[in-house]
Amino acid sequence: MPKDPKKTIRIMMILCIFIGLAALAVAIVAVAKEEYIITTAMLLVGAWQIVNYRKWKKNL
């Protein structure tokens, strides 16, 4: 990991975006397969990534 805290935060923000998009994609597939528990879990993961993104953006 880089020693610069701002660079670390930027990397974490990018990772957060990718995780959120992956969770959204899994949720869409789960809806198509009528797996509603998985859909709910992935939407919660996506929502938590939004919270993390806002927190890290504020620290940047």
Phi and psi in radians as a Rosetta constraint file:
Dihedral C 1 N 2 CA 2 C 2 CIRCULARHARMONIC -1.189 0.35
Dihedral N 2 CA 2 C 2 N 3 CIRCULARHARMONIC 2.673 0.35
Dihedral C 2 N 3 CA 3 C 3 CIRCULARHARMONIC -1.438 0.35
Dihedral N 3 CA 3 C 3 N 4 CIRCULARHARMONIC -0.332 0.35
Dihedral C 3 N 4 CA 4 C 4 CIRCULARHARMONIC -1.348 0.35
Dihedral N 4 CA 4 C 4 N 5 CIRCULARHARMONIC 2.084 0.35
Dihedral C 4 N 5 CA 5 C 5 CIRCULARHARMONIC -1.086 0.35
Dihedral N 5 CA 5 C 5 N 6 CIRCULARHARMONIC -0.620 0.35
Dihedral C 5 N 6 CA 6 C 6 CIRCULARHARMONIC -1.166 0.35
Dihedral N 6 CA 6 C 6 N 7 CIRCULARHARMONIC -0.641 0.35
Dihedral C 6 N 7 CA 7 C 7 CIRCULARHARMONIC -1.187 0.35
Dihedral N 7 CA 7 C 7 N 8 CIRCULARHARMONIC -0.666 0.35
Dihedral C 7 N 8 CA 8 C 8 CIRCULARHARMONIC -1.091 0.35
Dihedral N 8 CA 8 C 8 N 9 CIRCULARHARMONIC -0.756 0.35
Dihedral C 8 N 9 CA 9 C 9 CIRCULARHARMONIC -1.104 0.35
Dihedral N 9 CA 9 C 9 N 10 CIRCULARHARMONIC -0.719 0.35
Dihedral C 9 N 10 CA 10 C 10 CIRCULARHARMONIC -1.101 0.35
Dihedral N 10 CA 10 C 10 N 11 CIRCULARHARMONIC -0.722 0.35
Dihedral C 10 N 11 CA 11 C 11 CIRCULARHARMONIC -1.095 0.35
Dihedral N 11 CA 11 C 11 N 12 CIRCULARHARMONIC -0.746 0.35
Dihedral C 11 N 12 CA 12 C 12 CIRCULARHARMONIC -1.134 0.35
Dihedral N 12 CA 12 C 12 N 13 CIRCULARHARMONIC -0.632 0.35
Dihedral C 12 N 13 CA 13 C 13 CIRCULARHARMONIC -1.131 0.35
Dihedral N 13 CA 13 C 13 N 14 CIRCULARHARMONIC -0.744 0.35
Dihedral C 13 N 14 CA 14 C 14 CIRCULARHARMONIC -1.128 0.35
Dihedral N 14 CA 14 C 14 N 15 CIRCULARHARMONIC -0.763 0.35
Dihedral C 14 N 15 CA 15 C 15 CIRCULARHARMONIC -1.072 0.35
Dihedral N 15 CA 15 C 15 N 16 CIRCULARHARMONIC -0.685 0.35
Dihedral C 15 N 16 CA 16 C 16 CIRCULARHARMONIC -1.074 0.35
Dihedral N 16 CA 16 C 16 N 17 CIRCULARHARMONIC -0.733 0.35
Dihedral C 16 N 17 CA 17 C 17 CIRCULARHARMONIC -1.105 0.35
Dihedral N 17 CA 17 C 17 N 18 CIRCULARHARMONIC -0.780 0.35
Dihedral C 17 N 18 CA 18 C 18 CIRCULARHARMONIC -1.114 0.35
Dihedral N 18 CA 18 C 18 N 19 CIRCULARHARMONIC -0.725 0.35
Dihedral C 18 N 19 CA 19 C 19 CIRCULARHARMONIC -1.118 0.35
Dihedral N 19 CA 19 C 19 N 20 CIRCULARHARMONIC -0.743 0.35
Dihedral C 19 N 20 CA 20 C 20 CIRCULARHARMONIC -1.087 0.35
Dihedral N 20 CA 20 C 20 N 21 CIRCULARHARMONIC -0.748 0.35
Dihedral C 20 N 21 CA 21 C 21 CIRCULARHARMONIC -1.169 0.35
Dihedral N 21 CA 21 C 21 N 22 CIRCULARHARMONIC -0.676 0.35
Dihedral C 21 N 22 CA 22 C 22 CIRCULARHARMONIC -1.134 0.35
Dihedral N 22 CA 22 C 22 N 23 CIRCULARHARMONIC -0.721 0.35
Dihedral C 22 N 23 CA 23 C 23 CIRCULARHARMONIC -1.111 0.35
Dihedral N 23 CA 23 C 23 N 24 CIRCULARHARMONIC -0.692 0.35
Dihedral C 23 N 24 CA 24 C 24 CIRCULARHARMONIC -1.131 0.35
Dihedral N 24 CA 24 C 24 N 25 CIRCULARHARMONIC -0.719 0.35
Dihedral C 24 N 25 CA 25 C 25 CIRCULARHARMONIC -1.107 0.35
Dihedral N 25 CA 25 C 25 N 26 CIRCULARHARMONIC -0.747 0.35
Dihedral C 25 N 26 CA 26 C 26 CIRCULARHARMONIC -1.132 0.35
Dihedral N 26 CA 26 C 26 N 27 CIRCULARHARMONIC -0.677 0.35
Dihedral C 26 N 27 CA 27 C 27 CIRCULARHARMONIC -1.096 0.35
Dihedral N 27 CA 27 C 27 N 28 CIRCULARHARMONIC -0.706 0.35
Dihedral C 27 N 28 CA 28 C 28 CIRCULARHARMONIC -1.127 0.35
Dihedral N 28 CA 28 C 28 N 29 CIRCULARHARMONIC -0.763 0.35
Dihedral C 28 N 29 CA 29 C 29 CIRCULARHARMONIC -1.130 0.35
Dihedral N 29 CA 29 C 29 N 30 CIRCULARHARMONIC -0.679 0.35
Dihedral C 29 N 30 CA 30 C 30 CIRCULARHARMONIC -1.141 0.35
Dihedral N 30 CA 30 C 30 N 31 CIRCULARHARMONIC -0.631 0.35
Dihedral C 30 N 31 CA 31 C 31 CIRCULARHARMONIC -1.127 0.35
Dihedral N 31 CA 31 C 31 N 32 CIRCULARHARMONIC -0.730 0.35
Dihedral C 31 N 32 CA 32 C 32 CIRCULARHARMONIC -1.092 0.35
Dihedral N 32 CA 32 C 32 N 33 CIRCULARHARMONIC -0.558 0.35
Dihedral C 32 N 33 CA 33 C 33 CIRCULARHARMONIC -1.650 0.35
Dihedral N 33 CA 33 C 33 N 34 CIRCULARHARMONIC 0.093 0.35
Dihedral C 33 N 34 CA 34 C 34 CIRCULARHARMONIC 1.043 0.35
Dihedral N 34 CA 34 C 34 N 35 CIRCULARHARMONIC 0.679 0.35
Dihedral C 34 N 35 CA 35 C 35 CIRCULARHARMONIC -1.800 0.35
Dihedral N 35 CA 35 C 35 N 36 CIRCULARHARMONIC 1.466 0.35
Dihedral C 35 N 36 CA 36 C 36 CIRCULARHARMONIC -1.307 0.35
Dihedral N 36 CA 36 C 36 N 37 CIRCULARHARMONIC -0.463 0.35
Dihedral C 36 N 37 CA 37 C 37 CIRCULARHARMONIC -1.189 0.35
Dihedral N 37 CA 37 C 37 N 38 CIRCULARHARMONIC -0.747 0.35
Dihedral C 37 N 38 CA 38 C 38 CIRCULARHARMONIC -1.138 0.35
Dihedral N 38 CA 38 C 38 N 39 CIRCULARHARMONIC -0.692 0.35
Dihedral C 38 N 39 CA 39 C 39 CIRCULARHARMONIC -1.034 0.35
Dihedral N 39 CA 39 C 39 N 40 CIRCULARHARMONIC -0.826 0.35
Dihedral C 39 N 40 CA 40 C 40 CIRCULARHARMONIC -1.074 0.35
Dihedral N 40 CA 40 C 40 N 41 CIRCULARHARMONIC -0.775 0.35
Dihedral C 40 N 41 CA 41 C 41 CIRCULARHARMONIC -1.088 0.35
Dihedral N 41 CA 41 C 41 N 42 CIRCULARHARMONIC -0.742 0.35
Dihedral C 41 N 42 CA 42 C 42 CIRCULARHARMONIC -1.224 0.35
Dihedral N 42 CA 42 C 42 N 43 CIRCULARHARMONIC -0.606 0.35
Dihedral C 42 N 43 CA 43 C 43 CIRCULARHARMONIC -1.172 0.35
Dihedral N 43 CA 43 C 43 N 44 CIRCULARHARMONIC -0.621 0.35
Dihedral C 43 N 44 CA 44 C 44 CIRCULARHARMONIC -1.147 0.35
Dihedral N 44 CA 44 C 44 N 45 CIRCULARHARMONIC -0.697 0.35
Dihedral C 44 N 45 CA 45 C 45 CIRCULARHARMONIC -1.088 0.35
Dihedral N 45 CA 45 C 45 N 46 CIRCULARHARMONIC -0.772 0.35
Dihedral C 45 N 46 CA 46 C 46 CIRCULARHARMONIC -1.088 0.35
Dihedral N 46 CA 46 C 46 N 47 CIRCULARHARMONIC -0.726 0.35
Dihedral C 46 N 47 CA 47 C 47 CIRCULARHARMONIC -1.127 0.35
Dihedral N 47 CA 47 C 47 N 48 CIRCULARHARMONIC -0.707 0.35
Dihedral C 47 N 48 CA 48 C 48 CIRCULARHARMONIC -1.149 0.35
Dihedral N 48 CA 48 C 48 N 49 CIRCULARHARMONIC -0.575 0.35
Dihedral C 48 N 49 CA 49 C 49 CIRCULARHARMONIC -1.178 0.35
Dihedral N 49 CA 49 C 49 N 50 CIRCULARHARMONIC -0.587 0.35
Dihedral C 49 N 50 CA 50 C 50 CIRCULARHARMONIC -1.120 0.35
Dihedral N 50 CA 50 C 50 N 51 CIRCULARHARMONIC -0.754 0.35
Dihedral C 50 N 51 CA 51 C 51 CIRCULARHARMONIC -1.068 0.35
Dihedral N 51 CA 51 C 51 N 52 CIRCULARHARMONIC -0.806 0.35
Dihedral C 51 N 52 CA 52 C 52 CIRCULARHARMONIC -1.076 0.35
Dihedral N 52 CA 52 C 52 N 53 CIRCULARHARMONIC -0.745 0.35
Dihedral C 52 N 53 CA 53 C 53 CIRCULARHARMONIC -1.050 0.35
Dihedral N 53 CA 53 C 53 N 54 CIRCULARHARMONIC -0.807 0.35
Dihedral C 53 N 54 CA 54 C 54 CIRCULARHARMONIC -1.117 0.35
Dihedral N 54 CA 54 C 54 N 55 CIRCULARHARMONIC -0.675 0.35
Dihedral C 54 N 55 CA 55 C 55 CIRCULARHARMONIC -1.134 0.35
Dihedral N 55 CA 55 C 55 N 56 CIRCULARHARMONIC -0.789 0.35
Dihedral C 55 N 56 CA 56 C 56 CIRCULARHARMONIC -1.229 0.35
Dihedral N 56 CA 56 C 56 N 57 CIRCULARHARMONIC -0.600 0.35
Dihedral C 56 N 57 CA 57 C 57 CIRCULARHARMONIC -1.153 0.35
Dihedral N 57 CA 57 C 57 N 58 CIRCULARHARMONIC -0.645 0.35
Dihedral C 57 N 58 CA 58 C 58 CIRCULARHARMONIC -1.148 0.35
Dihedral N 58 CA 58 C 58 N 59 CIRCULARHARMONIC -0.628 0.35
Dihedral C 58 N 59 CA 59 C 59 CIRCULARHARMONIC -1.318 0.35
Dihedral N 59 CA 59 C 59 N 60 CIRCULARHARMONIC -0.299 0.35
